[in-house]
Amino acid sequence: RLIDRFVGTLAPVFRASRLDVDLHYNPPGIRGEPRYLEGVARFTKLHGSIDWVDCNQKIHRIGLPFGAQDTNPYLAVPGLENADAMQLMIYPNAAKDRETTEYPYVELFRDFAAAICRPNSTVFCYGYSFGDEHINRVIEDMLTIPSAHLVIISRGDRLGRIMGTYEKLGRHAQITLLIGNHFGNLETLVKDYLPKPAIDRTTFRMAELLKNRWHTSQHEDDRPNASQADEKVAGV
């Protein structure tokens, strides 16, 4: 399940309030700390999306398929009369930094900062050239936490922005650079470098059982069997 601030299935509406529904709290009387639910991820588009529309002072997400040639046919639904698409998307321009301080982008950046500016957090940047200062500032604030880490993955750095940001931040021990066609290839990255996901209890339990069986079999192989023990006694 994805948490993206939109509520609803048929006609999702953007909600300004922030709900931490990805946390599981134990009932009263049961010991244990709150933990994250399995199979839940936070997803956001910091600069908006072409499938967001502003209608009747509400932000809706329309069912726009990938590669659609026109958005107008998908706006002909009840509740979206006189809606105009392509208004809730920040395109590359000089005023990009200022536009992100408006609604709803300010809410999304608040979520972004709250998610990464915490101890033991790690941010993976894939294909980001560090050309947006309003994003770079949040990442720079995150690196002021000694336990935070930044991993940069890119096919190249033709404009020199990545290395420029690397030198500007100055916290080289907290930054990992994976630059080049080899690391930038997504298939190679997933196959040879990224760890296998193991977030479910079943996977952990299976790994524990296999570990126990492996140690048990090793001890049994090292232990002399009954016939060998009898031969040693007879020889004595």
N, C-alpha and C positions, 0 to 999 in steps of 0.2 A: 504494500500500500504506500502511496505517495502523499505526503503532506505538502500542499502548495498554497495554503490560505484560501483556496476555493472550496466552497461547501455545496454539496448537491451532486447529482449524477446526470440528470437530463438537462438541466440548465444551471451549471455551476455559477455561483456568485462569490465575488471576492469579499472576504471578511477582514475587517480592520483589526479585530481582536486577535491575540496570539494565544493559541491553546497548545499546551504540551501534551497532546494526546498520545505521544509515542512513548510515554513513561508509564510503567506499571508500579502502582503503590500497593504494598501489602496491606491487608485488612488490619484493623487495630488488634493488638494482642499477639501479632505474629512478628517475630524478629526478622531483621533483614533490611537492607537498603533498597531504595527504589532502583529499578533497572530498566533499560530500554527494551521495548517490545521487539520481537524478532520479525523480520520481513517488513519493517517500516523504514522509510527513508524520506528525508526532507528534500524538496525539489523546488527550485525557483528560477525565474528569468529576471535578472536584475534590471535589464533594460526594456522590460515589457515583452509583448509578443503580438504577432499579427492576428492571432485568434482571440484577442481581448477587445471588447467593445464597451464603450461608455454610453449607457442608456438609462434615462430616468434617474440620474444621480447614483447609479449602481454600475459596477464593473462586472460584465458577464464574460464567460468563456464559451465561444461557439464551437460546434463540431466541425472544424475545418480540416479536411484530410490533407495529408502531405502531398505537395505538388499541385495543389488546386490552382487553376488558371484565374479564377475570379472568386471574390468573397461574397458578392451580392446574393447569389442563390442561397447561401447558408445563413443569411440574415432574415430571410422570409419566414420567421417563426413568431408565434405569439409572445408578446412582451418585449420584442426588439424592433418595434415600429420606429421608423426614422433614425435608426441606429446607423452610424457611419464607422466603418472599420478603418484600420491603419492609423488611428489616432493615439493609441496607447503603445506606441513603439518608438523608442528613442534611437534615431539613426545617427551614424557618425557625423558629428558637427562640432563646431567650436564651443557651443553652449551645452555640451553633453554633461559637464560637471554640474552646472546650475540646474538642469532639468531633473536630475536625480534627487534633488531636494524637495520635489513636489510629490503629491499623492498620485499613485500608490507606491512609487519607487522608494520613497523614504521609509516605508514600512518594510520593504524587501531588504533594504540595506541594513536596517536595524536587526532583522533576523540574521543576516549574514554576519554582522559584527558579533552578535550574541553567540552564534554557533562556533566561531573560530577563536575568539578572544577569550580563551579559557585555558587552564593548565592542561598539559599533555595532549594538546590538539595538533593535528597534522593537516596541512592543506596541500593537495595535489593540483598543480596547474598544468593542464595539457593543452598546448597550442595557444597559450595566452602570451602576447608579446609585451605586456606591461605598458600599454599605451594609454590606459585610463587612470589618471591620478586619483580619482575618487575611490577606486578599488585598491590602488597601491597603498593609500593611506591606511586603510583598514588592515591590510596585510602587515604593514610596518608596525602598527599598534600591536598586532598579535605577536610579533617577534620580540616585543619588549618582555614577554613572559619567557623565562629561561627554558622551560620545558616544552615550548612550542617549536614546531619544525615546518619548514617549507620545502616541498619537492617540486622542481620545475622540469617538465618534460616537453621537449620541442624538437621538431625536425631540423631547425636551424635558427640562427640569430642574425639574419641578413641586415637588419637595421641597427643592431647592437644595443637594443633596449634591454634585453635580458641581462647581459653582462654589465650594462650601465646601472641597472637596478641592483644587481648583485653587489657591486662596489659601493653604491650609495647606502644600501642597508647596513653593510659593514659587519653583519653577524654571520660570518662564513660558517661557523660551527653549527648553525641552525638551518643551513640551506644545503640542499642536495641538488646538483645539476646533472640532468640526463639529456644532453643535446646531441643531435645527429640523426641521420636517417635510420640508423639501426634502432635507437631508442624510440624514435618517433613513430615507427611502424607499430600500429596498434596490435596486430596479430602477434608479432614477436614479443611485444611488451607483456601481453596477457599470458602467452605460452611459456616464456622463459624467465620472467622477472616477478610478476605479481603472484602473491601467495594464493593458494586455493582457499576460497571462502569457507569458513567453518563457524557459522554463527548459531547454528541450531543445536539443541541439546542432543539430538540423535547422533550427529556427527562427532561431537565430543565424547559421547558414551561409547561409540564404536571404536574411536581411537584409544580410549582407555582400556576397553576389553582386549583389543589387539596387543596393546603394550603388555597387559598382564599375561596374556597367553604366551607372548614371546619370551618373557622372563621365566615363566613356568617351564616352558619347553627347554630352555637353556639349563635350568637347574636340574631337570630330570636327566638331561644328557650327561651332565657332569657327575651325577650321583651314581655309584656302582650298583648294578642290579644284584638280585639275590644269588644267582649262580656264581657270579664273580666273587661275592663275599664268601660263599661256601668253599670255593676253590682255595681262597687265601687261608681260610681256617684250616682246611685239610692239609695244606702245605705246611702250616705251622706245626 
